[in-house]
Amino acid sequence: MRTVLKRLIAQQVRGVFNDRATGERPVLRHGDGLFGPGSVTWRVHGDVTTMMVGGITALLMQMLHPAVLAGVWDHSNFRADMHGRLRRTARFIAVTTYGSRTEAEASIARVRAVHARVSGTMRDGRPYSATDSELLAWVHATETLSFLASWMRYGDPAMSRADQDRYFAETAQVARGLGADPVPTTRAAMLDQVARTRAQLRADDRTREVARLVLTPTAPGLHAVPFEFVKQAAVDLLPPWARRMHGFGGLGVSRPLVEGGTAALARTVRWALG
């Protein structure tokens, strides 16, 4: 019975992140990739639940930047296929983390080619481009800070400062490959970069619409996952100033329930995926 349950959970989880209609399969781990088995990045990016939580947190932060929001709004079919967009992002992270160096570099090149076609004008008349190095740096900062924060809350609360900094130093090579600049290589420097960017952030009706879709479970298979825990954990992981900009309240008395449920989910998924 335990074996059957384990297999069912694993199938559901893999179905969320792989497009079965196109024959997509989970990314295999290669020791000759950008990082390798002994890297902090393999450790942080290898936990499905914490990556889901951190990924939603990152998206909510990213959409507060008017240029990122405009690019998604003008050039993405997120309103019709939010799950597809999230799955493609997750696959890029998986390939650049665990794929061979050739696979990782090819994936980075494909994303750069897509970015080259994304440009336009924001609501205030200013131009934007997905190749903007500072914009790419903002996206990288929100992703890595959110992934690490989620891992430390639900995976390894005692993670050393040295390993935290090593995570940013390792993942910097992907950010630079995409054209991001500046790319801090310590947690403190990354937090400083986010603080400097705050003056550029805004929240409006389009930000709220994207947030609503991000927080709505549309992926096949998520009905079998307590997505409410993931969603609430992701919102709670936001910096207080970002929660205020989105108009989100705190968890209050429900925090122990959300944190306990998310931690239990993380343990269950780890067990099912081995």
C-alpha positions as CSV (number, residue, x, y, z in Angstrom):
1,M,0.0,0.0,0.0
2,R,2.8,2.4,0.9
3,T,4.5,1.7,-2.4
4,V,1.3,2.4,-4.4
5,L,0.7,5.6,-2.5
6,K,4.3,6.7,-3.1
7,R,4.1,6.0,-6.8
8,L,0.8,7.9,-7.1
9,I,2.1,11.0,-5.4
10,A,5.3,10.9,-7.5
11,Q,3.2,10.6,-10.7
12,Q,1.0,13.6,-9.7
13,V,3.9,15.8,-8.8
14,R,5.8,14.9,-12.0
15,G,2.7,15.5,-14.0
16,V,2.5,19.1,-12.7
17,F,6.1,19.9,-13.9
18,N,6.3,17.9,-17.2
19,D,4.1,18.2,-20.2
20,R,3.0,14.7,-20.8
21,A,1.2,15.6,-24.1
22,T,4.6,16.3,-25.7
23,G,6.4,13.4,-24.0
24,E,8.3,15.7,-21.6
25,R,10.2,13.8,-19.0
26,P,11.8,14.8,-15.7
27,V,15.3,16.3,-16.2
28,L,18.1,13.8,-15.4
29,R,20.9,14.7,-13.1
30,H,24.4,15.1,-14.7
31,G,27.6,15.5,-12.7
32,D,29.2,17.5,-15.6
33,G,26.7,20.4,-15.5
34,L,27.1,24.0,-14.3
35,F,27.1,23.0,-10.6
36,G,27.4,19.3,-9.7
37,P,26.4,17.0,-6.8
38,G,28.4,18.8,-4.1
39,S,26.9,22.2,-4.9
40,V,24.5,24.2,-2.7
41,T,22.4,24.8,-5.7
42,W,21.7,21.1,-6.2
43,R,20.6,21.0,-2.6
44,V,18.3,24.1,-2.7
45,H,16.8,23.5,-6.1
46,G,16.2,19.8,-5.4
47,D,13.2,20.2,-3.1
48,V,9.9,20.4,-5.0
49,T,7.7,22.0,-2.3
50,T,10.1,24.7,-1.2
51,M,10.8,25.6,-4.9
52,M,7.0,25.9,-5.5
53,V,6.7,28.2,-2.5
54,G,9.7,30.2,-3.4
55,G,8.8,30.4,-7.0
56,I,5.4,31.9,-6.3
57,T,7.0,34.4,-3.9
58,A,9.5,35.4,-6.6
59,L,6.7,35.9,-9.2
60,L,4.8,38.1,-6.8
61,M,7.9,40.2,-6.2
62,Q,8.8,40.4,-9.9
63,M,5.4,41.7,-10.9
64,L,5.9,44.8,-8.7
65,H,8.5,46.0,-11.3
66,P,6.6,48.0,-14.0
67,A,8.9,46.8,-16.8
68,V,8.7,43.1,-15.8
69,L,4.9,43.4,-15.5
70,A,4.7,45.1,-19.0
71,G,6.8,42.4,-20.6
72,V,4.6,39.6,-19.2
73,W,1.4,41.5,-19.9
74,D,2.3,42.4,-23.5
75,H,4.2,39.3,-24.7
76,S,2.8,36.3,-22.7
77,N,-0.3,34.2,-22.8
78,F,-0.3,33.9,-19.0
79,R,-4.0,34.7,-18.8
80,A,-4.8,31.6,-20.9
81,D,-1.9,29.4,-19.8
82,M,-0.4,30.4,-16.4
83,H,0.4,26.7,-15.7
84,G,2.4,26.4,-19.0
85,R,4.4,29.5,-18.2
86,L,5.2,28.3,-14.7
87,R,6.1,24.9,-16.0
88,R,8.5,26.3,-18.6
89,T,10.2,28.4,-16.0
90,A,10.5,25.4,-13.7
91,R,12.0,23.4,-16.5
92,F,14.6,26.1,-17.3
93,I,15.7,26.0,-13.6
94,A,15.8,22.2,-13.6
95,V,17.9,22.1,-16.9
96,T,20.3,24.8,-15.8
97,T,20.7,23.2,-12.4
98,Y,20.9,19.5,-13.2
99,G,21.3,19.1,-17.0
100,S,24.7,18.6,-18.7
101,R,26.7,21.8,-19.4
102,T,25.7,21.5,-23.1
103,E,22.0,21.3,-22.2
104,A,22.2,24.2,-19.7
105,E,24.0,26.4,-22.1
106,A,21.5,25.6,-24.9
107,S,18.6,26.4,-22.6
108,I,20.2,29.8,-21.6
109,A,20.7,30.6,-25.3
110,R,17.0,29.8,-26.1
111,V,15.9,32.1,-23.3
112,R,18.2,34.9,-24.5
113,A,16.7,34.5,-28.0
114,V,13.1,34.9,-26.5
115,H,14.2,37.9,-24.5
116,A,15.5,39.6,-27.7
117,R,12.0,39.7,-29.1
118,V,10.4,41.2,-25.9
119,S,10.2,44.9,-25.9
120,G,7.7,47.7,-25.8
121,T,6.4,50.7,-23.9
122,M,5.2,50.9,-20.3
123,R,2.1,52.7,-19.3
124,D,4.0,55.9,-18.4
125,G,5.6,55.9,-21.9
126,R,9.0,54.6,-21.0
127,P,10.5,51.9,-23.1
128,Y,11.3,48.4,-21.8
129,S,13.3,45.5,-23.0
130,A,13.7,42.0,-21.6
131,T,17.4,42.2,-22.5
132,D,17.9,45.1,-20.0
133,S,20.7,43.9,-17.7
134,E,19.3,45.6,-14.6
135,L,15.8,44.1,-15.2
136,L,17.3,40.6,-15.6
137,A,19.3,41.3,-12.4
138,W,16.0,42.1,-10.6
139,V,14.4,38.8,-11.8
140,H,17.4,36.8,-10.7
141,A,17.6,38.5,-7.3
142,T,13.9,37.8,-6.5
143,E,14.2,34.2,-7.6
144,T,17.3,33.3,-5.7
145,L,16.3,35.2,-2.5
146,S,12.9,33.5,-2.6
147,F,14.2,30.0,-3.3
148,L,16.7,30.3,-0.5
149,A,14.3,31.8,2.0
150,S,11.8,29.0,1.3
151,W,14.5,26.3,1.6
152,M,15.7,27.8,4.9
153,R,12.2,27.9,6.4
154,Y,11.0,24.5,5.3
155,G,14.1,22.6,4.5
156,D,17.2,23.7,6.4
157,P,16.6,26.4,9.0
158,A,20.2,26.0,10.3
159,M,21.9,26.6,6.9
160,S,25.2,28.3,7.5
161,R,25.9,31.9,6.2
162,A,28.8,30.5,4.2
163,D,26.5,28.1,2.3
164,Q,24.0,30.9,1.8
165,D,26.6,33.0,0.2
166,R,27.9,30.1,-1.8
167,Y,24.4,29.6,-3.3
168,F,24.5,33.2,-4.7
169,A,28.0,32.8,-5.9
170,E,27.1,29.5,-7.8
171,T,23.8,30.7,-9.3
172,A,25.5,34.0,-10.5
173,Q,26.8,32.1,-13.6
174,V,23.3,31.5,-14.9
175,A,22.3,35.1,-14.3
176,R,25.4,36.4,-16.1
177,G,24.8,33.9,-18.9
178,L,21.3,35.5,-19.4
179,G,22.9,39.0,-19.4
180,A,22.1,40.2,-15.9
181,D,24.2,42.9,-14.3
182,P,24.9,43.5,-11.5
183,V,24.9,40.0,-10.0
184,P,25.8,40.0,-6.3
185,T,27.5,36.9,-5.0
186,T,26.5,37.2,-1.3
187,R,23.2,37.3,0.5
188,A,23.9,40.6,2.1
189,A,24.8,42.2,-1.3
190,M,21.7,40.7,-2.9
191,L,19.4,42.2,-0.2
192,D,21.1,45.5,-0.7
193,Q,20.4,45.3,-4.5
194,V,16.7,44.6,-3.8
195,A,16.5,47.5,-1.4
196,R,18.0,49.9,-4.0
197,T,15.3,48.7,-6.5
198,R,12.4,49.3,-4.3
199,A,12.0,52.9,-5.4
200,Q,11.1,51.7,-8.9
201,L,8.4,49.3,-7.8
202,R,4.7,49.9,-8.3
203,A,1.4,48.0,-7.8
204,D,-1.7,48.6,-9.9
205,D,-4.7,46.8,-11.4
206,R,-2.5,44.7,-13.7
207,T,-0.3,43.6,-10.8
208,R,-3.3,42.5,-8.9
209,E,-4.6,40.5,-11.9
210,V,-1.3,38.7,-12.4
211,A,-1.2,38.0,-8.7
212,R,-4.7,36.6,-8.7
213,L,-3.8,34.2,-11.5
214,V,-0.5,33.1,-9.9
215,L,-2.4,32.3,-6.7
216,T,-5.1,30.2,-8.5
217,P,-4.3,26.5,-8.9
218,T,-4.8,25.7,-12.6
219,A,-2.3,23.0,-13.1
220,P,-3.6,19.4,-13.6
221,G,-2.7,17.4,-10.5
222,L,-2.7,20.3,-8.1
223,H,-6.1,19.2,-6.9
224,A,-4.2,16.4,-5.2
225,V,-1.8,18.8,-3.5
226,P,-2.9,21.1,-0.6
227,F,-2.2,24.2,-2.8
228,E,-3.7,26.5,-0.2
229,F,-0.7,25.8,2.1
230,V,1.7,26.5,-0.7
231,K,-0.1,29.7,-1.6
232,Q,-0.3,31.0,1.9
233,A,3.3,30.0,2.6
234,A,4.4,31.9,-0.5
235,V,2.6,35.1,0.5
236,D,3.9,34.9,4.0
237,L,7.4,34.6,2.6
238,L,7.2,38.0,0.9
239,P,9.0,40.8,2.6
240,P,6.5,42.9,4.7
241,W,6.8,45.9,2.3
242,A,6.0,43.6,-0.7
243,R,2.9,42.2,1.1
244,R,1.7,45.7,1.8
245,M,2.1,46.7,-1.9
246,H,0.0,43.8,-3.0
247,G,-2.5,44.4,-0.3
248,F,-2.0,41.1,1.4
249,G,-2.5,40.7,5.1
250,G,-0.4,38.6,7.4
251,L,-1.2,35.0,8.5
252,G,-1.9,35.9,12.1
253,V,-3.2,33.1,14.2
254,S,-3.2,30.7,11.1
255,R,0.6,30.8,10.8
256,P,1.2,27.6,12.8
257,L,-1.3,25.8,10.6
258,V,0.1,27.0,7.3
259,E,3.7,26.4,8.3
260,G,2.9,23.0,9.8
261,G,0.9,22.0,6.7
262,T,3.6,23.2,4.3
263,A,6.3,21.4,6.2
264,A,4.3,18.2,6.2
265,L,3.7,18.5,2.5
266,A,7.4,19.0,1.9
267,R,8.2,15.8,3.9
268,T,5.6,13.8,2.0
269,V,6.9,14.9,-1.4
270,R,10.5,14.2,-0.4
271,W,9.4,10.7,0.6
272,A,7.5,10.1,-2.6
273,L,10.2,11.3,-4.9
274,G,13.0,9.5,-2.9
